[in-house]
Amino acid sequence: MTSHLFLAELPADLAAGGKFELTGDEAKHAISVRRLRVGEELQLTDGKGRRAQATVAAIEARSLICKIEAIELETRPKPLITLVQALAKSDRDEMAVQICTELGVSAIIPWQADRSISRWDEAKARKNQDRWQSIAIEATKQSLQSWAPSVPAL
């Protein structure tokens, strides 16, 4: 079985044999939803090509202590593909962000045409950009990729 992937800020000096504390929402997800136990394997990535193979060493109230088994630096897949996604009604644009992330796009640019029915005003733009970035990160983890696409502002 493939081990679960979690996104974390991995320190530059992290090395095999070291320890890493997974905290925040990712730790909560690992403990409460995935129900990881001591001795189980997991993967950590920073979304920028670094991937750590790890084992759960201890579980605390709000964090996982991980023993790092190996660190890999994965090169960015070539060619780099940028998705320019038109704003769509319903959740079709969000579905495109998810599927294209799983296929390996490196960036997703929201595009609002003059005649678009769906519109992002200034207040909605930041909220929806954050939503698309969140979808992209979740799809990155789901597809076990070590590179997460960026979603710049509209």
C-alpha positions, 0 to 999 in steps of 0.5 A, spaced: 500 500 500 502 506 498 503 511 504 499 517 505 502 524 503 502 530 507 504 537 506 509 541 510 515 546 511 521 541 511 527 545 514 533 545 509 537 541 514 532 535 515 536 529 513 535 521 514 535 519 521 533 525 523 526 527 527 520 532 524 514 534 528 508 534 523 503 540 526 497 544 524 491 541 520 496 536 516 497 533 523 490 533 525 488 530 518 493 524 519 491 523 527 484 524 526 482 522 519 487 517 517 488 514 524 496 513 523 499 509 528 506 509 531 510 505 526 506 506 520 509 509 514 508 516 511 511 521 506 512 529 507 513 534 501 514 541 501 510 542 494 517 544 491 520 538 490 523 535 496 520 529 499 521 525 505 520 518 507 518 517 514 515 513 519 511 515 525 515 515 531 510 518 536 503 521 536 502 527 541 495 531 542 496 535 536 502 533 532 506 527 529 513 526 531 516 522 524 523 519 523 525 521 517 528 514 513 530 518 506 530 525 503 529 525 495 529 532 491 525 531 485 526 535 479 520 539 476 517 535 471 518 537 463 515 540 460 512 545 464 504 546 463 500 552 465 493 552 465 489 558 463 482 556 466 476 561 464 471 562 470 465 558 469 459 557 472 457 552 478 464 548 480 466 546 473 472 551 474 474 547 480 473 541 477 478 543 472 483 545 477 483 538 481 483 534 474 489 538 471 493 538 478 492 531 478 495 531 471 501 535 473 500 542 471 505 547 474 501 553 474 493 555 474 491 562 472 484 564 473 482 568 466 476 572 466 473 574 459 469 580 458 463 576 456 464 571 462 458 570 466 461 568 472 465 574 475 470 575 481 470 582 484 475 584 488 472 581 494 471 574 491 478 574 487 482 573 493 477 568 496 476 564 490 484 564 489 485 561 495 480 556 494 483 554 487 490 554 491 487 549 496 484 545 491 490 544 487 494 542 494 489 537 495 489 534 488 497 534 489 497 530 495 491 525 492 496 524 486 502 523 491 506 529 487 512 533 490 510 539 486 504 543 487 502 548 482 501 555 483 495 559 483 496 567 482 491 572 483 486 574 477 
